[in-house]
Amino acid sequence: MSTIRKTGDVMVYACALPLMLAVMVTALVAEPAHAQGGSDKAWVAPERAAKRPNPLPPTAENVKRGHDLFRRDCEQCHGKAGHGDGPQASSLQPHPADLASTRVQSQTDGALFWKMTQGRGMMPSATLNERDKWAVVNFLRTLAAPQ
């Protein structure tokens, strides 16, 4: 009888091991090392990055370029008006930020550029060149709620 029990225990362990490995791998892969956790935790750019000035003036041409890039690369998650309500938003963790919110709009251009460059969770790091990222930052400033 004890032999059957030991065999049963071994079978339980043998079945549990792949499940435990799958859970551990999922936890490691689910969030890149540079991500800083869920949307309930502060995602703060390093001071040096936050102080970086935007070298691209917010001309109509640059804002339009940023809008075009936003529509192509960001709108699926952040939504047309940047409120974090795009068609893909509900399936993402952390939830996409409301880019028109005071919390986001109060950040420096450098901080927004850094976050776009780094990515977070399911948000990929932007593969845009520097000039295009700054253009997107200029567009993001147009999303601010009227005061």
C-alpha positions as CSV (number, residue, x, y, z in Angstrom):
1,M,0.0,0.0,0.0
2,S,2.8,2.4,0.8
3,T,4.4,1.7,-2.6
4,I,1.2,2.8,-4.3
5,R,1.0,6.0,-2.2
6,K,4.7,6.8,-3.0
7,T,4.0,6.3,-6.7
8,G,0.9,8.5,-6.4
9,D,2.9,11.2,-4.7
10,V,5.6,11.0,-7.4
11,M,2.9,11.3,-10.0
12,V,1.4,14.4,-8.3
13,Y,4.9,15.9,-8.1
14,A,5.6,15.0,-11.8
15,C,2.3,16.7,-12.8
16,A,2.9,19.7,-10.6
17,L,6.4,20.4,-11.8
18,P,5.5,21.5,-15.3
19,L,2.7,23.7,-13.9
20,M,5.1,25.4,-11.5
21,L,7.6,25.9,-14.2
22,A,5.0,27.4,-16.5
23,V,3.9,29.8,-13.8
24,M,7.5,30.9,-13.1
25,V,8.3,31.4,-16.8
26,T,5.1,33.4,-17.3
27,A,6.0,35.6,-14.4
28,L,9.4,36.3,-15.8
29,V,8.2,36.9,-19.4
30,A,5.1,38.9,-18.5
31,E,6.9,42.1,-17.6
32,P,10.3,43.2,-19.0
33,A,13.0,44.0,-16.6
34,H,12.8,47.7,-17.3
35,A,9.1,47.9,-16.4
36,Q,8.2,49.2,-13.0
37,G,5.1,47.3,-12.1
38,G,1.4,48.0,-12.5
39,S,-0.4,51.2,-13.1
40,D,-1.0,51.6,-9.4
41,K,2.7,52.1,-8.9
42,A,4.5,55.3,-9.9
43,W,6.4,55.1,-13.1
44,V,9.0,57.8,-12.7
45,A,11.6,58.7,-15.2
46,P,15.2,59.1,-13.9
47,E,15.9,62.8,-13.0
48,R,18.5,63.2,-15.8
49,A,16.0,61.9,-18.4
50,A,13.2,64.1,-17.0
51,K,15.3,67.2,-17.3
52,R,16.0,66.6,-21.0
53,P,14.5,69.4,-23.1
54,N,12.5,68.8,-26.2
55,P,14.7,70.0,-29.1
56,L,11.7,70.0,-31.5
57,P,9.6,73.1,-31.5
58,P,5.8,72.4,-31.4
59,T,5.1,73.8,-34.8
60,A,1.9,72.7,-36.7
61,E,4.0,70.5,-38.9
62,N,5.7,68.7,-36.0
63,V,2.4,68.3,-34.1
64,K,0.8,66.8,-37.2
65,R,3.7,64.4,-37.6
66,G,3.4,63.4,-34.0
67,H,-0.4,62.9,-34.4
68,D,0.2,60.7,-37.5
69,L,2.7,58.6,-35.6
70,F,0.4,58.4,-32.6
71,R,-2.5,57.2,-34.7
72,R,-0.2,54.5,-36.3
73,D,1.6,53.3,-33.2
74,C,-0.3,54.3,-30.0
75,E,-4.0,54.7,-30.7
76,Q,-4.9,51.0,-30.5
77,C,-4.1,51.1,-26.8
78,H,-4.3,54.7,-25.7
79,G,-7.4,55.6,-27.8
80,K,-8.1,58.4,-30.3
81,A,-8.1,61.1,-27.6
82,G,-5.4,59.4,-25.5
83,H,-7.7,58.4,-22.6
84,G,-6.4,54.8,-22.4
85,D,-9.5,53.5,-24.0
86,G,-8.3,52.1,-27.3
87,P,-9.7,48.8,-28.6
88,Q,-6.8,46.8,-27.1
89,A,-6.8,48.6,-23.7
90,S,-9.1,46.3,-21.8
91,S,-6.7,43.3,-22.3
92,L,-3.6,45.1,-21.1
93,Q,-1.8,45.2,-17.7
94,P,-0.9,47.8,-16.7
95,H,-3.8,49.6,-18.2
96,P,-2.7,52.3,-20.7
97,A,-2.4,55.7,-19.2
98,D,-4.9,58.5,-19.8
99,L,-2.5,60.8,-21.7
100,A,-4.8,63.8,-21.3
101,S,-4.8,63.5,-17.5
102,T,-3.1,66.0,-15.2
103,R,-0.9,63.2,-13.9
104,V,0.6,62.6,-17.4
105,Q,0.5,66.2,-18.6
106,S,2.3,67.5,-15.5
107,Q,5.3,65.4,-16.5
108,T,8.2,66.9,-18.4
109,D,8.7,66.4,-22.1
110,G,11.9,64.5,-21.2
111,A,10.0,62.1,-18.9
112,L,7.4,61.4,-21.6
113,F,10.2,60.8,-24.2
114,W,12.0,58.4,-21.7
115,K,8.8,56.4,-21.0
116,M,8.1,56.1,-24.8
117,T,11.7,55.0,-25.3
118,Q,11.6,52.4,-22.4
119,G,8.2,51.0,-22.8
120,R,6.4,49.3,-19.9
121,G,4.6,46.0,-19.4
122,M,2.8,45.3,-22.7
123,M,3.8,48.8,-24.1
124,P,6.7,48.2,-26.4
125,S,9.5,50.6,-26.5
126,A,9.0,53.0,-29.3
127,T,11.0,52.1,-32.4
128,L,10.7,55.6,-33.7
129,N,13.8,57.7,-34.3
130,E,14.4,60.5,-31.8
131,R,12.9,63.3,-33.9
132,D,9.7,61.3,-34.3
133,K,9.5,60.6,-30.6
134,W,9.8,64.3,-29.8
135,A,7.0,65.0,-32.4
136,V,4.8,62.5,-30.6
137,V,5.5,64.3,-27.3
138,N,4.5,67.6,-29.0
139,F,1.3,66.0,-30.1
140,L,0.6,64.6,-26.6
141,R,0.6,68.1,-25.3
142,T,-2.4,68.9,-27.4
143,L,-4.4,66.2,-25.5
144,A,-4.4,68.2,-22.3
145,A,-7.9,68.8,-20.9
146,P,-8.8,72.5,-21.2
147,Q,-8.3,74.4,-17.9
